[in-house]
Amino acid sequence: MNKRTHNRSPKGNGGVNAPRSSVPDRELEDKHRRLWGLGDYPTIAAEVVAPLGQALVSAARIGPGMRVLDVAAGTGNAALAAAAAGADVTATDLVPELLESGEQRAAAQGLELTWKAANAEALPFADGEFDIVMSCIGVMFAPHHQRAAAELVRVCRPGGTIAVLSWTPEGFVGRMFAAMRPYVPAPPAGVSPPPLWGSEGHVVALLNGGVDDLVAERHALAVDRFADGAAFRDYFKANYGPTIVAYRGIADHPDQVAELDAALAELGDCALAEESGMEWEYLVVVARRAAAY
């Protein structure tokens, strides 16, 4: 699947014209750090979603000598692909354990990158420091979307590229989060659902005034790892932080555990029953940083 959905130059008020700096909510930051430290996300990154890194690097047309920042890089699927293309790469993430896993992968591949712990909503870099600022299923999980979007734009040089890959609300992962939503507490005020980054209109509004020539395309990741929906469910129960948190919250309610078990297994079975097999839809947004905002 390859569907282009926008080719436009966002202009106007709002968007990244919001205040550029903010003091991170340390309590919320710690909560997110613990969440993504649960389970074994490096396994998911390596076994399931690894192709997305190269997909984003190709979309952003990253090449030798470019100064690249990977925001919320996790274990570095996109950062490693960019480094392999010859770029000068800095990878950041909120979770030190994920960065350590990425460093080990880089060493095994003979790649040199800079790894730095950082909050996507308050990046420790100067204005315009990078030629390309990207994020692969990463910045979408920053709780305050507008703050994170403003930071992506701020640290990109005028005329540079901003490239973001996110799961869509309508796609498989978006539906997985929707299935888990009734079993987790409501988020704090001002926190937006991660899959909104996979909505073209939402991203256009976030970057409004900060970019030109925005292009958004929908694609799908083919996933052939799971024999049935129960196998998918059990894999994510064991390895994926948000799923682990959902089950921990209802551990004392066996009826709710059974309901969520059934919902996730059904989601997987329905996807596997499709003629094309299990596909996880995502949105790639590539835009040029405006001269001023």
Residue pairs with C-beta under 8 A, 6 or more apart in sequence:
1 218
1 219
1 220
1 279
1 281
2 217
2 218
2 219
3 217
3 218
3 219
4 215
4 216
4 217
5 200
5 216
5 217
5 218
5 283
6 200
6 204
6 214
6 215
6 216
7 213
7 214
7 215
8 204
8 213
8 214
9 211
9 212
9 213
9 214
10 204
10 205
10 207
10 208
10 209
10 210
10 211
10 212
10 214
10 287
11 208
11 209
12 208
12 209
13 208
13 209
14 205
14 208
14 209
15 146
15 149
15 205
15 206
15 207
15 208
15 209
15 210
16 146
16 149
16 150
16 153
16 154
16 206
16 207
16 208
16 209
16 210
16 211
16 293
17 208
17 209
17 210
17 293
18 146
18 147
18 150
19 150
20 150
20 151
20 154
21 122
22 121
22 122
22 144
22 147
23 122
24 119
24 121
24 122
25 143
28 143
28 188
28 191
29 94
29 119
32 94
32 141
32 143
33 94
33 95
35 241
35 242
35 245
36 74
36 94
36 95
36 98
36 141
36 241
37 95
37 97
37 98
37 241
38 241
38 244
38 245
39 238
39 239
39 240
39 241
39 243
39 244
40 238
40 239
41 74
41 75
41 98
41 239
41 240
41 241
42 75
42 98
42 101
43 239
44 239
44 240
45 74
45 75
45 77
45 101
46 75
46 105
47 225
48 223
48 225
49 77
49 137
49 221
50 77
51 221
52 77
52 78
52 136
52 137
52 165
52 221
52 282
53 76
53 77
53 78
53 79
53 80
53 81
53 136
54 77
54 78
54 81
55 165
55 219
55 284
56 78
56 81
56 134
56 136
56 163
56 165
56 284
57 78
57 81
57 82
57 85
57 134
59 163
59 165
59 217
59 284
59 286
60 132
60 134
60 161
60 163
60 286
61 161
62 68
62 81
62 82
62 85
62 87
62 132
62 134
63 85
63 86
63 87
64 85
64 86
64 87
65 86
65 87
65 88
66 82
66 86
66 87
66 88
66 131
66 132
67 87
67 88
67 90
67 129
67 130
67 131
67 132
68 79
68 82
68 87
68 88
68 89
68 90
68 130
68 131
68 132
68 133
68 134
69 89
69 90
69 92
69 123
69 125
69 129
69 130
69 132
69 133
69 134
69 155
69 156
70 76
70 78
70 79
70 82
70 89
70 90
70 91
70 92
70 134
70 135
70 136
70 138
71 92
71 118
71 120
71 123
71 133
71 134
71 135
71 138
71 139
71 148
71 151
71 152
72 92
72 93
72 94
72 120
72 135
72 138
72 139
72 141
72 142
73 79
73 91
73 92
73 93
73 98
73 99
73 102
73 135
73 136
73 138
74 93
74 95
74 98
74 102
74 136
74 137
74 138
75 98
75 99
75 101
75 102
75 105
76 91
76 99
76 102
76 105
76 106
76 113
76 115
77 136
78 134
78 135
78 136
78 165
79 89
79 91
79 102
79 113
80 102
80 105
80 106
80 109
80 111
80 113
82 89
82 132
82 134
83 89
83 106
83 111
83 112
83 113
84 109
84 111
87 132
89 113
89 114
90 113
90 114
90 115
90 116
90 125
90 130
91 99
91 102
91 113
91 114
91 115
91 116
92 99
92 115
92 116
92 117
92 118
92 120
92 123
93 99
93 102
93 117
93 118
93 138
94 117
94 118
94 119
94 120
95 117
96 117
99 115
99 116
99 117
102 113
102 115
103 113
103 115
106 112
106 113
106 115
116 124
118 124
119 142
120 135
120 138
120 139
120 142
120 148
120 151
121 142
121 143
121 144
121 147
121 148
121 151
122 147
122 151
123 151
123 154
123 155
125 155
126 155
127 154
127 155
128 154
128 155
128 156
128 157
128 158
128 160
129 155
129 157
130 155
130 156
130 157
130 160
131 156
131 157
131 160
131 161
132 156
132 160
132 161
132 162
132 163
133 152
133 153
133 155
133 156
133 160
133 161
133 162
133 163
134 161
134 162
134 163
134 164
134 165
135 152
135 163
135 164
135 165
136 165
137 165
137 166
137 167
137 282
139 148
139 152
139 164
139 166
139 197
140 164
140 166
140 167
140 194
140 195
140 196
140 197
140 198
141 194
142 148
143 187
143 188
143 190
143 191
143 192
144 190
144 191
144 192
145 192
145 196
145 197
145 202
145 206
146 206
149 203
149 206
149 207
149 210
150 210
152 162
152 164
152 207
153 162
153 207
153 210
153 211
153 289
153 293
156 162
156 289
157 289
158 289
158 290
158 291
158 292
159 288
159 289
159 291
160 288
160 289
161 286
161 287
161 288
161 289
162 207
162 211
162 285
162 286
162 287
162 288
162 289
163 284
163 285
163 286
163 287
164 197
164 203
164 284
164 285
165 282
165 283
165 284
165 285
166 194
166 195
166 197
166 198
166 203
166 282
166 283
166 285
167 173
167 174
167 194
167 195
167 197
167 198
167 280
167 281
167 282
167 283
168 174
168 195
168 198
168 199
168 218
168 281
168 282
168 283
169 178
169 193
169 195
169 196
169 198
169 199
170 281
171 198
171 220
171 279
171 280
171 281
171 282
172 223
172 267
172 271
172 278
172 279
172 280
172 281
173 195
173 280
173 281
173 282
174 195
174 198
174 281
175 267
176 236
176 243
176 264
176 267
177 193
177 194
177 195
177 242
179 260
179 263
179 264
179 267
180 242
180 243
180 246
180 260
180 264
183 246
183 247
183 249
183 250
183 256
183 259
183 260
184 245
184 246
184 249
185 249
187 193
196 202
197 203
197 283
198 281
198 282
198 283
199 283
200 216
200 283
200 285
203 214
203 216
203 283
203 285
204 214
204 216
207 214
207 285
207 287
209 290
209 293
210 289
210 290
210 293
211 287
211 288
211 289
211 290
212 287
212 288
212 289
212 290
213 287
213 288
214 285
214 286
214 287
215 285
215 286
215 287
216 283
216 284
216 285
216 286
217 283
217 284
218 281
218 282
218 283
218 284
219 281
219 282
219 284
220 279
220 280
220 281
220 282
221 279
221 280
221 281
221 282
222 276
222 277
222 278
222 279
223 277
223 278
223 279
223 280
224 277
224 278
225 235
226 232
226 235
226 268
226 272
226 278
228 265
228 268
228 269
228 272
229 264
229 265
229 266
229 267
229 268
229 269
229 270
229 271
229 272
230 265
230 268
231 268
232 264
232 265
232 267
232 268
232 278
233 261
233 264
233 265
233 268
236 243
236 264
237 243
237 244
237 247
238 244
243 264
246 260
247 257
247 260
250 256
250 257
250 260
251 257
268 278
271 277
271 278
271 279
272 278
